[in-house]
Amino acid sequence: MHIAVVGTGYVGLVTGTCFSEFGVDVTCVDIDQSKIDLLNSGGIPIYEPGLDALIAKNVKEGRLTFTTDMKSAIGKSLVIFIAVGTPPLPDGSADLSYIESVAGCIARHMNGYKVIVNKSTVPVGTGQWVKGIVQKNQAEQHRFSVVSNPEFLREGSAIEDFLRPDRVVIGAEDPEAVAIMKDLYAPLYLIETPIVITNIESAELIKYASNAFLAAKISFINEIAQICDRVHADVHHVAKGMGLDRRIGSKFLHPGPGFGGSCFPKDTHAIVDVAKKAGYDFKIVRSAIAVNAQQRQTAFDKIQAAAGDLAGKTVAVLGLSFKPNTDDMRDAPSVDIIRMIQKNGGLVKAYDPVAMDNAGALMEAVTFCHDTYETAKDADALVFMTEWNQFRNLDLDRLKKIMKQPVIVDLRNIYDRGKLEKMGFTYTAVGR
Ligand SMILES: NC(=O)c1ccc[n+]([C@@H]2O[C@H](COP(=O)([O-])OP(=O)(O)OC[C@H]3O[C@@H](n4cnc5c(N)ncnc54)[C@H](O)[C@@H]3O)[C@@H](O)[C@H]2O)c1
């Protein structure tokens, strides 16, 4: 089978590469010529562990190609995945202009029956809307099916998530499209991956509902951490005690500076908007969003309380990406928290293993350093912003010697309070 994946970002590139790994012929398409040139010259536009090797292997074996030529990609493909961005508009709703443009383009270049699959995260009703756009813009009349196949991969472990997902969701109206999609995902049957077959609207809602639920779980534990801070309880023990209950589960019970990234912030706003347009006020998700904003402020308050008046002080920030193992800076808590430090007169030095190029475009007057110790040198406070593994086992004696004040604000709870306090650090954590 030959397929096209339109949009070669975090989702499209992983999707295209992994399907080629399944043995499918894949053309990845993007409008960004520089991205396609980079991929064609053996480079890779994002940081995702293991992706470079998998791309190289499948390119070499002739199953994976990159182009900006939509017409030829559509012409030779039975299935066309749409994996373009759906960023938030100022009112919180999803910007569907990229989807609209791709749908129109597919319609104009169709040369036979096509299965048009929405992999982007989209509001309920988008599948039917795409159907209308294709019908209206077809240059020649051809049959087609629209499918919703939302993606659940996590940046940082995207390949593993794609090749061994918890489930695959297929929302479709006709059995022919379902059969083709099942065929495409056939390698996952061998590892008994559950496949949820439903209508388009339910599939679209499954994605938003899943992300909103996980975001609410993070906000929930962040509120528990707020209570822990006030009642002398340890949020890690509370989370462990809760998480061992299988109805609750231990995942997503880690307090911190709040959720960020390209999905949870925009998808929570988008599902609130979907609900509002359907005449319903989604109160739990609205609260999860409000708690998340408050958590960034709380993180800053902790830094200020630990370092004292920030005017003229140097704050060293370790980790900038919204989570480890990615260079994605979209809606990273670090951006807001660093801005608050600077607004209060603080100077910021920062280090991140892979996200500094992307961070540079979003931050001003930050001194980017080459490693942890250069960052910590002469700092009045050291903040653990992202829990990269390499920050978990630092030379604490060395840190203490090079810092101006031995003040640590551990927004990810990666260090042990007892040990640090015994060494003479002033240690602040979240909910402990
Ligand atoms: N990033 C994630 O972890 C993740 C996980 C699950 C779902 N999603 C969803 O998947 C979708 C894509 O997210 P992403 O993070 O991969 O976005 P991204 O911004 O990394 O990539 C989008 C790509 O689409 C390209 N594009 C835009 N318009 C185009 C057009 N008309 N033709 C061809 N290419 C075009 C852009 O140049 C870009 O390379 C979003 O809806 C997102 O919510 C993302």
The ligand as an SDF file (V2000), in Angstrom:
LIG
                    3D

 44 48  0  0  0  0  0  0  0  0999 V2000
    3.0110   16.9470   19.2120 N   0  0  0  0  0  0  0  0  0  0  0  0
    2.3670   15.9880   19.8660 C   0  0  0  0  0  0  0  0  0  0  0  0
    2.8640   15.4270   20.8390 O   0  0  0  0  0  0  0  0  0  0  0  0
    1.0000   15.5520   19.4080 C   0  0  0  0  0  0  0  0  0  0  0  0
    0.4650   14.3390   19.8910 C   0  0  0  0  0  0  0  0  0  0  0  0
   -0.7860   13.9370   19.4470 C   0  0  0  0  0  0  0  0  0  0  0  0
   -1.5010   14.7320   18.5680 C   0  0  0  0  0  0  0  0  0  0  0  0
   -0.9740   15.9140   18.1350 N   0  0  0  0  0  0  0  0  0  0  0  0
   -1.7320   16.7080   17.1590 C   0  0  0  0  0  0  0  0  0  0  0  0
   -1.2150   16.4720   15.8650 O   0  0  0  0  0  0  0  0  0  0  0  0
   -1.2960   17.6560   15.0670 C   0  0  0  0  0  0  0  0  0  0  0  0
    0.0800   18.0340   14.5550 C   0  0  0  0  0  0  0  0  0  0  0  0
    0.8910   18.3480   15.6670 O   0  0  0  0  0  0  0  0  0  0  0  0
    2.4810   18.4970   15.5450 P   0  0  0  0  0  0  0  0  0  0  0  0
    2.9790   18.7000   16.9240 O   0  0  0  0  0  0  0  0  0  0  0  0
    3.0110   17.4030   14.7180 O   0  0  0  0  0  0  0  0  0  0  0  0
    2.5560   19.8860   14.7180 O   0  0  0  0  0  0  0  0  0  0  0  0
    3.8470   20.5540   14.0550 P   0  0  0  0  0  0  0  0  0  0  0  0
    3.6090   22.0030   14.1270 O   0  0  0  0  0  0  0  0  0  0  0  0
    5.0850   19.9640   14.6320 O   0  0  0  0  0  0  0  0  0  0  0  0
    3.7870   20.0820   12.5280 O   0  0  0  0  0  0  0  0  0  0  0  0
    2.8190   20.5060   11.6070 C   0  0  0  0  0  0  0  0  0  0  0  0
    3.4640   20.4700   10.2200 C   0  0  0  0  0  0  0  0  0  0  0  0
    2.4530   20.7140    9.2350 O   0  0  0  0  0  0  0  0  0  0  0  0
    3.0290   21.4730    8.1940 C   0  0  0  0  0  0  0  0  0  0  0  0
    1.9610   22.0890    7.3950 N   0  0  0  0  0  0  0  0  0  0  0  0
    1.1660   23.1340    7.6990 C   0  0  0  0  0  0  0  0  0  0  0  0
    0.3240   23.3900    6.6910 N   0  0  0  0  0  0  0  0  0  0  0  0
    0.5890   22.4910    5.7210 C   0  0  0  0  0  0  0  0  0  0  0  0
    0.0420   22.2530    4.4280 C   0  0  0  0  0  0  0  0  0  0  0  0
   -0.9550   22.9980    3.9510 N   0  0  0  0  0  0  0  0  0  0  0  0
    0.5610   21.2610    3.7010 N   0  0  0  0  0  0  0  0  0  0  0  0
    1.5710   20.5010    4.1690 C   0  0  0  0  0  0  0  0  0  0  0  0
    2.1240   20.6720    5.3960 N   0  0  0  0  0  0  0  0  0  0  0  0
    1.6320   21.6590    6.1540 C   0  0  0  0  0  0  0  0  0  0  0  0
    3.9100   22.4500    8.9210 C   0  0  0  0  0  0  0  0  0  0  0  0
    4.8730   23.0240    8.0610 O   0  0  0  0  0  0  0  0  0  0  0  0
    4.5210   21.5440   10.0000 C   0  0  0  0  0  0  0  0  0  0  0  0
    5.7280   20.9470    9.5510 O   0  0  0  0  0  0  0  0  0  0  0  0
   -1.9430   18.7110   15.9670 C   0  0  0  0  0  0  0  0  0  0  0  0
   -3.3150   18.7180   15.7500 O   0  0  0  0  0  0  0  0  0  0  0  0
   -1.6380   18.1960   17.3570 C   0  0  0  0  0  0  0  0  0  0  0  0
   -2.5700   18.6290   18.3060 O   0  0  0  0  0  0  0  0  0  0  0  0
    0.2690   16.3250   18.5160 C   0  0  0  0  0  0  0  0  0  0  0  0
  1  2  1  0
  2  3  2  0
  2  4  1  0
  4  5  1  0
  4 44  2  0
  5  6  2  0
  6  7  1  0
  7  8  2  0
  8  9  1  0
  8 44  1  0
  9 10  1  0
  9 42  1  0
 10 11  1  0
 11 12  1  0
 11 40  1  0
 12 13  1  0
 13 14  1  0
 14 15  2  0
 14 16  1  0
 14 17  1  0
 17 18  1  0
 18 19  2  0
 18 20  1  0
 18 21  1  0
 21 22  1  0
 22 23  1  0
 23 24  1  0
 23 38  1  0
 24 25  1  0
 25 26  1  0
 25 36  1  0
 26 27  1  0
 26 35  1  0
 27 28  2  0
 28 29  1  0
 29 30  1  0
 29 35  2  0
 30 31  1  0
 30 32  2  0
 32 33  1  0
 33 34  2  0
 34 35  1  0
 36 37  1  0
 36 38  1  0
 38 39  1  0
 40 41  1  0
 40 42  1  0
 42 43  1  0
M  CHG  2   8   1  16  -1
M  END
$$$$
